[in-house]
């Protein structure tokens, strides 16, 4: 999917007892976002990435709120939200274990 630059997509792998979940989001303007997710769907951010965001903010290179929003994938969520729902009351078809 990475080679299709104009494609918007979101792929999730649900966590299981032996592994965390994952989420990949991609938009033409933002590129690819990847996050590890916990058993309740929360995004798990490694402490080194949090420390780096805090350091950039402390040095005045960026705003901490913007840094955290990026670590959580908010720009991708904002851009992909309109594609997540076909319409009010429309049935959603979830595909599971598609090969």
MMTF fields as JSON, N, C-alpha, C and O atoms, coordinates in Angstrom:
{
  "mmtfVersion": "1.0.0",
  "mmtfProducer": "UNKNOWN",
  "numBonds": 395,
  "numAtoms": 396,
  "numGroups": 99,
  "numChains": 1,
  "numModels": 1,
  "chainsPerModel": [1],
  "groupsPerChain": [99],
  "chainIdList": ["A"],
  "bondAtomList": [4, 2, 8, 6, 12, 10, 16, 14, 20, 18, 24, 22, 28, 26, 32, 30, 36, 34, 40, 38, 44, 42, 48, 46, 52, 50, 56, 54, 60, 58, 64, 62, 68, 66, 72, 70, 76, 74, 80, 78, 84, 82, 88, 86, 92, 90, 96, 94, 100, 98, 104, 102, 108, 106, 112, 110, 116, 114, 120, 118, 124, 122, 128, 126, 132, 130, 136, 134, 140, 138, 144, 142, 148, 146, 152, 150, 156, 154, 160, 158, 164, 162, 168, 166, 172, 170, 176, 174, 180, 178, 184, 182, 188, 186, 192, 190, 196, 194, 200, 198, 204, 202, 208, 206, 212, 210, 216, 214, 220, 218, 224, 222, 228, 226, 232, 230, 236, 234, 240, 238, 244, 242, 248, 246, 252, 250, 256, 254, 260, 258, 264, 262, 268, 266, 272, 270, 276, 274, 280, 278, 284, 282, 288, 286, 292, 290, 296, 294, 300, 298, 304, 302, 308, 306, 312, 310, 316, 314, 320, 318, 324, 322, 328, 326, 332, 330, 336, 334, 340, 338, 344, 342, 348, 346, 352, 350, 356, 354, 360, 358, 364, 362, 368, 366, 372, 370, 376, 374, 380, 378, 384, 382, 388, 386, 392, 390],
  "bondOrderList": [1, 1, 1, 1, 1, 1, 1, 1, 1, 1, 1, 1, 1, 1, 1, 1, 1, 1, 1, 1, 1, 1, 1, 1, 1, 1, 1, 1, 1, 1, 1, 1, 1, 1, 1, 1, 1, 1, 1, 1, 1, 1, 1, 1, 1, 1, 1, 1, 1, 1, 1, 1, 1, 1, 1, 1, 1, 1, 1, 1, 1, 1, 1, 1, 1, 1, 1, 1, 1, 1, 1, 1, 1, 1, 1, 1, 1, 1, 1, 1, 1, 1, 1, 1, 1, 1, 1, 1, 1, 1, 1, 1, 1, 1, 1, 1, 1, 1],
  "groupList": [{"groupName": "UNK", "atomNameList": ["N", "CA", "C", "O"], "elementList": ["N", "C", "C", "O"], "formalChargeList": [0, 0, 0, 0], "bondAtomList": [1, 0, 2, 1, 3, 2], "bondOrderList": [1, 1, 2], "singleLetterCode": "X", "chemCompType": "L-PEPTIDE LINKING"}],
  "groupTypeList": [0, 0, 0, 0, 0, 0, 0, 0, 0, 0, 0, 0, 0, 0, 0, 0, 0, 0, 0, 0, 0, 0, 0, 0, 0, 0, 0, 0, 0, 0, 0, 0, 0, 0, 0, 0, 0, 0, 0, 0, 0, 0, 0, 0, 0, 0, 0, 0, 0, 0, 0, 0, 0, 0, 0, 0, 0, 0, 0, 0, 0, 0, 0, 0, 0, 0, 0, 0, 0, 0, 0, 0, 0, 0, 0, 0, 0, 0, 0, 0, 0, 0, 0, 0, 0, 0, 0, 0, 0, 0, 0, 0, 0, 0, 0, 0, 0, 0, 0],
  "groupIdList": [1, 2, 3, 4, 5, 6, 7, 8, 9, 10, 11, 12, 13, 14, 15, 16, 17, 18, 19, 20, 21, 22, 23, 24, 25, 26, 27, 28, 29, 30, 31, 32, 33, 34, 35, 36, 37, 38, 39, 40, 41, 42, 43, 44, 45, 46, 47, 48, 49, 50, 51, 52, 53, 54, 55, 56, 57, 58, 59, 60, 61, 62, 63, 64, 65, 66, 67, 68, 69, 70, 71, 72, 73, 74, 75, 76, 77, 78, 79, 80, 81, 82, 83, 84, 85, 86, 87, 88, 89, 90, 91, 92, 93, 94, 95, 96, 97, 98, 99],
  "secStructList": [7, 6, 6, 7, 6, 6, 7, 7, 3, 3, 3, 3, 3, 7, 7, 5, 6, 6, 5, 7, 3, 3, 3, 3, 3, 3, 3, 6, 6, 6, 3, 3, 3, 3, 3, 3, 3, 7, 6, 6, 1, 7, 3, 3, 7, 7, 2, 2, 2, 2, 2, 2, 2, 2, 2, 2, 2, 2, 6, 6, 1, 1, 7, 2, 2, 2, 2, 2, 2, 2, 2, 6, 6, 2, 2, 2, 2, 2, 2, 2, 2, 2, 2, 2, 7, 1, 1, 6, 6, 7, 7, 7, 7, 7, 7, 7, 1, 7, 7],
  "xCoordList": [0.81, 0.0, 0.853, 0.423, 2.059, 2.917, 3.197, 3.332, 3.286, 3.6, 2.471, 2.698, 1.268, 0.128, -0.04, -0.796, 0.67, 0.75, -0.575, -0.732, -1.524, -2.791, -3.87, -5.009, -3.514, -4.473, -4.568, -3.556, -5.804, -6.041, -6.464, -7.33, -5.857, -6.268, -5.96, -5.147, -6.637, -6.387, -6.506, -7.518, -5.491, -5.466, -5.167, -4.245, -5.946, -5.689, -5.524, -6.17, -4.661, -4.497, -4.877, -4.265, -5.872, -6.346, -5.307, -4.619, -5.189, -4.268, -4.788, -5.985, -3.882, -4.25, -3.49, -2.678, -3.733, -3.046, -1.517, -0.841, -0.976, 0.482, 1.119, 2.342, 0.316, 0.895, 0.009, -1.214, 0.651, -0.076, -0.696, -0.323, -1.634, -2.223, -1.413, -0.453, -1.814, -1.144, -2.176, -3.251, -1.831, -2.679, -1.786, -0.799, -2.155, -1.489, -2.526, -3.625, -2.173, -3.027, -2.176, -0.99, -2.789, -2.032, -2.93, -4.081, -2.383, -3.052, -1.997, -0.81, -2.414, -1.438, -0.636, 0.562, -1.281, -0.601, 0.259, 1.244, -0.099, 0.601, 1.56, 2.463, 1.374, 2.191, 1.621, 0.416, 2.496, 2.055, 2.269, 3.307, 1.265, 1.342, 1.222, 0.369, 2.069, 2.013, 1.986, 2.718, 1.139, 1.083, 0.839, 0.183, 1.376, 1.092, -0.101, -0.167, -1.047, -2.239, -2.331, -1.913, -2.883, -3.072, -4.375, -5.098, -4.664, -5.834, -7.158, -8.18, -7.162, -8.387, -8.42, -9.301, -7.467, -7.424, -6.636, -6.542, -6.067, -5.27, -3.958, -3.365, -3.515, -2.22, -1.135, -1.196, -0.147, 0.963, 2.163, 2.674, 2.603, 3.712, 4.959, 4.947, 6.03, 7.266, 7.819, 7.696, 8.421, 8.888, 9.966, 10.066, 10.775, 11.803, 11.174, 11.708, 10.04, 9.352, 8.716, 8.697, 8.192, 7.646, 8.756, 8.582, 9.892, 11.024, 11.518, 11.841, 11.575, 12.016, 11.028, 11.441, 9.733, 8.717, 8.834, 8.742, 9.034, 9.194, 10.456, 10.441, 11.537, 12.788, 12.617, 13.071, 11.966, 11.739, 10.886, 11.133, 9.895, 9.027, 9.792, 9.634, 10.607, 11.389, 12.368, 12.6, 12.94, 13.874, 13.148, 13.795, 11.826, 11.056, 10.923, 10.512, 11.266, 11.185, 9.764, 9.438, 8.925, 7.542, 6.683, 7.184, 5.384, 4.422, 4.156, 3.944, 4.162, 3.986, 2.64, 2.557, 1.596, 0.273, 0.283, -0.318, 0.952, 1.06, 1.883, 1.535, 2.96, 3.803, 3.004, 3.065, 2.257, 1.483, 0.375, 0.113, -0.278, -1.32, -0.746, -1.393, 0.453, 1.095, 1.438, 1.25, 1.941, 2.258, 1.013, 1.096, -0.136, -1.401, -2.079, -3.094, -1.53, -2.098, -3.285, -4.061, -3.439, -4.596, -4.703, -5.807, -3.62, -3.765, -4.336, -5.134, -3.94, -4.46, -5.923, -6.74, -6.257, -7.651, -8.535, -9.607, -8.083, -8.868, -9.114, -10.225, -8.081, -8.221, -9.035, -9.757, -8.931, -9.621, -11.042, -11.805, -11.404, -12.712, -13.876, -14.835, -13.803, -14.912, -15.075, -16.137, -14.049, -14.128, -14.571, -14.84, -14.648, -14.972, -16.453, -16.825, -17.291, -18.736, -19.337, -19.125, -20.082, -20.706, -21.866, -22.154, -22.524, -23.655, -24.393, -24.193, -25.233, -25.989, -26.836, -27.649, -26.651, -27.441, -27.004, -27.604, -25.969, -25.51, -24.838, -24.094, -25.103, -24.447, -22.947, -22.512, -22.188, -20.743, -20.395, -20.832, -19.619, -19.225, -17.774, -16.872, -17.557, -16.218, -15.714, -16.428, -14.501, -13.881, -12.885, -11.993, -13.042, -12.16, -11.41, -11.985, -10.152, -9.292, -9.398, -9.545, -9.323, -9.376, -7.994, -6.984, -7.96, -6.683, -6.587, -5.588],
  "yCoordList": [-1.204, 0.0, 1.267, 2.314, 1.165, 2.343, 2.968, 4.188, 2.168, 2.672, 3.436, 4.116, 3.337, 4.041, 5.365, 5.464, 6.373, 7.653, 8.392, 9.2, 8.138, 8.864, 8.13, 8.591, 7.007, 6.185, 6.628, 6.879, 6.719, 6.954, 5.62, 4.938, 5.249, 3.996, 3.991, 4.767, 3.094, 2.837, 1.336, 0.734, 0.74, -0.697, -0.904, -0.297, -1.762, -2.063, -3.559, -4.366, -3.905, -5.29, -5.301, -4.605, -6.079, -6.13, -6.798, -7.724, -6.333, -6.994, -8.377, -8.651, -9.226, -10.567, -10.836, -10.009, -11.949, -12.207, -12.214, -12.0, -12.453, -12.537, -11.354, -11.308, -10.393, -9.272, -8.037, -8.133, -6.878, -5.616, -5.481, -6.199, -4.563, -4.285, -3.228, -2.676, -2.954, -1.931, -1.181, -1.698, 0.03, 0.834, 1.559, 2.196, 1.448, 2.177, 3.09, 2.652, 4.35, 5.309, 5.995, 6.245, 6.299, 6.957, 7.908, 7.596, 9.063, 10.024, 10.585, 10.579, 11.066, 11.615, 12.783, 12.903, 13.63, 14.809, 14.564, 15.27, 13.576, 13.342, 12.164, 12.077, 11.271, 10.065, 9.005, 8.969, 8.141, 7.005, 7.281, 7.801, 6.922, 6.975, 5.549, 4.79, 5.185, 3.857, 4.021, 4.836, 3.244, 3.261, 1.859, 1.043, 1.599, 0.36, 0.647, 1.699, -0.292, -0.094, -1.164, -2.305, -0.772, -1.689, -2.452, -2.315, -3.254, -4.124, -3.369, -3.935, -2.098, -1.301, -0.314, 0.544, -0.433, 0.446, 1.726, 2.546, 1.907, 3.102, 3.048, 1.982, 4.209, 4.28, 4.311, 5.106, 3.443, 3.359, 4.09, 3.71, 5.13, 5.943, 5.627, 5.791, 5.179, 4.877, 6.125, 7.235, 5.933, 7.078, 7.881, 9.087, 7.256, 8.025, 9.022, 10.112, 8.652, 9.591, 10.73, 11.87, 10.429, 11.484, 12.427, 13.645, 11.854, 12.684, 13.591, 14.756, 13.065, 13.866, 14.998, 16.12, 14.715, 15.752, 16.835, 18.024, 16.429, 17.387, 18.228, 19.434, 17.604, 18.336, 19.372, 20.508, 18.996, 19.958, 21.121, 22.273, 20.823, 21.863, 22.779, 23.999, 22.197, 22.973, 23.905, 25.025, 23.45, 24.285, 25.33, 26.157, 25.303, 26.272, 25.926, 26.768, 24.692, 24.275, 23.934, 23.963, 23.612, 23.251, 23.406, 23.643, 23.267, 23.349, 21.935, 21.021, 21.741, 20.407, 19.806, 18.605, 20.609, 20.1, 19.561, 18.522, 20.25, 19.804, 18.522, 17.602, 18.46, 17.258, 16.039, 14.982, 16.186, 15.059, 14.672, 13.486, 15.655, 15.355, 14.535, 13.608, 14.871, 14.12, 12.7, 11.752, 12.549, 11.216, 10.335, 9.115, 10.961, 10.227, 10.028, 9.337, 10.626, 10.464, 11.363, 11.081, 12.446, 13.321, 13.902, 13.938, 14.354, 14.871, 13.818, 14.156, 12.559, 11.482, 11.211, 11.011, 11.202, 11.017, 12.102, 11.813, 13.346, 14.463, 14.309, 14.539, 13.921, 13.798, 12.573, 12.622, 11.487, 10.245, 10.136, 9.275, 10.983, 10.86, 10.881, 10.126, 11.722, 11.811, 10.537, 10.311, 9.707, 8.458, 7.28, 6.199, 7.47, 6.369, 6.048, 4.931, 6.978, 6.773, 7.05, 8.117, 6.093, 6.265, 7.244, 7.922, 7.335, 8.228, 7.881, 6.813, 8.775, 8.557, 7.3, 7.168, 6.388, 5.162, 4.103, 3.03, 4.387, 3.413, 2.238, 2.429, 1.029, -0.124, -0.113, 0.268, -0.53, -0.623, -2.086, -2.933, -2.375, -3.758, -3.934, -3.379, -4.697, -4.96, -6.25, -7.252, -6.229, -7.42, -7.962, -7.246, -9.213, -9.835, -10.992, -11.794, -11.068, -12.151, -12.387, -13.519, -11.302, -11.388, -11.781, -11.22, -12.745, -13.2, -12.772, -13.053],
  "zCoordList": [0.0, 0.0, 0.0, -0.486, 0.547, 0.653, -0.713, -0.81, -1.752, -3.08, -3.752, -4.752, -3.224, -3.803, -3.075, -2.109, -3.546, -2.847, -2.713, -1.797, -3.593, -3.548, -2.763, -2.68, -2.199, -1.466, -0.01, 0.645, 0.487, 1.91, 2.508, 1.961, 3.627, 4.25, 5.737, 6.239, 6.41, 7.819, 8.026, 7.667, 8.595, 8.84, 10.316, 10.861, 10.96, 12.362, 12.552, 11.883, 13.465, 13.902, 15.376, 16.186, 15.715, 17.092, 17.988, 17.558, 19.234, 20.159, 20.534, 20.453, 20.936, 21.392, 22.694, 23.11, 23.327, 24.603, 24.512, 25.518, 23.338, 23.207, 22.488, 22.355, 22.019, 21.269, 21.355, 21.461, 21.307, 21.249, 19.857, 18.93, 19.724, 18.423, 17.69, 18.229, 16.449, 15.652, 14.832, 14.527, 14.487, 13.61, 12.616, 12.985, 11.352, 10.28, 9.641, 9.303, 9.479, 8.786, 7.732, 7.945, 6.59, 5.534, 4.759, 4.45, 4.456, 3.584, 2.63, 2.953, 1.464, 0.521, 1.101, 0.841, 1.872, 2.398, 3.621, 3.835, 4.427, 5.689, 5.66, 6.492, 4.721, 4.697, 5.628, 5.877, 6.14, 6.953, 8.436, 8.846, 9.228, 10.686, 11.197, 10.737, 12.141, 12.755, 14.268, 14.829, 14.916, 16.375, 16.893, 16.246, 18.064, 18.783, 19.681, 20.317, 19.731, 20.549, 21.629, 21.435, 22.758, 23.872, 23.747, 22.76, 24.754, 24.696, 24.677, 24.289, 25.09, 25.074, 23.912, 23.848, 22.998, 21.835, 22.036, 21.123, 23.222, 23.489, 22.712, 22.546, 22.239, 21.57, 22.637, 23.575, 22.486, 23.433, 22.842, 21.789, 23.521, 23.023, 23.844, 25.064, 23.199, 23.935, 24.624, 24.106, 25.784, 26.563, 25.845, 26.067, 24.992, 24.282, 23.316, 23.109, 22.726, 21.818, 22.61, 22.146, 23.81, 24.669, 25.14, 25.15, 25.526, 25.964, 24.828, 25.061, 23.62, 22.472, 22.195, 21.9, 22.287, 22.077, 23.145, 22.84, 24.387, 25.479, 25.289, 25.538, 24.852, 24.62, 23.514, 23.659, 22.407, 21.316, 21.804, 21.445, 22.614, 23.155, 24.111, 24.068, 24.957, 25.92, 25.216, 25.673, 24.111, 23.335, 22.488, 21.846, 22.48, 21.707, 20.242, 19.444, 19.869, 18.47, 18.049, 16.862, 19.015, 18.699, 19.943, 21.042, 19.745, 20.837, 21.356, 20.559, 22.667, 23.237, 22.845, 22.585, 22.8, 22.417, 20.983, 20.709, 20.084, 18.692, 18.617, 17.876, 19.373, 19.409, 19.869, 19.241, 20.96, 21.491, 20.524, 20.326, 19.923, 18.934, 17.783, 17.296, 17.354, 16.276, 16.716, 15.954, 17.941, 18.462, 18.562, 18.424, 18.801, 18.9, 17.546, 17.459, 16.492, 15.158, 14.862, 13.949, 15.624, 15.435, 14.025, 13.482, 13.41, 12.042, 11.082, 10.207, 11.232, 10.387, 10.725, 9.827, 12.021, 12.423, 11.818, 11.285, 11.902, 11.372, 9.877, 9.398, 9.143, 7.69, 7.278, 6.281, 8.023, 7.648, 8.199, 7.762, 9.138, 9.793, 8.802, 8.962, 7.798, 6.839, 6.021, 5.441, 5.965, 5.208, 6.07, 5.545, 7.361, 8.27, 8.311, 8.668, 7.964, 8.013, 6.645, 6.069, 6.131, 4.815, 4.889, 3.903, 6.002, 6.176, 7.445, 8.023, 7.87, 9.097, 8.993, 8.078, 9.916, 9.937, 8.944, 8.881, 8.168, 7.173, 7.88, 8.842, 7.401, 8.032, 7.736, 6.649, 8.709, 8.548, 8.377, 9.155, 7.372, 7.113, 7.519, 6.891, 8.555, 9.055, 8.445, 8.418, 7.962, 7.399, 8.408, 8.862, 8.75, 9.734, 9.099, 8.363, 9.384, 8.936, 7.432, 6.973, 6.685, 5.232, 4.732, 5.157, 3.831, 3.278, 1.832, 1.17]
}
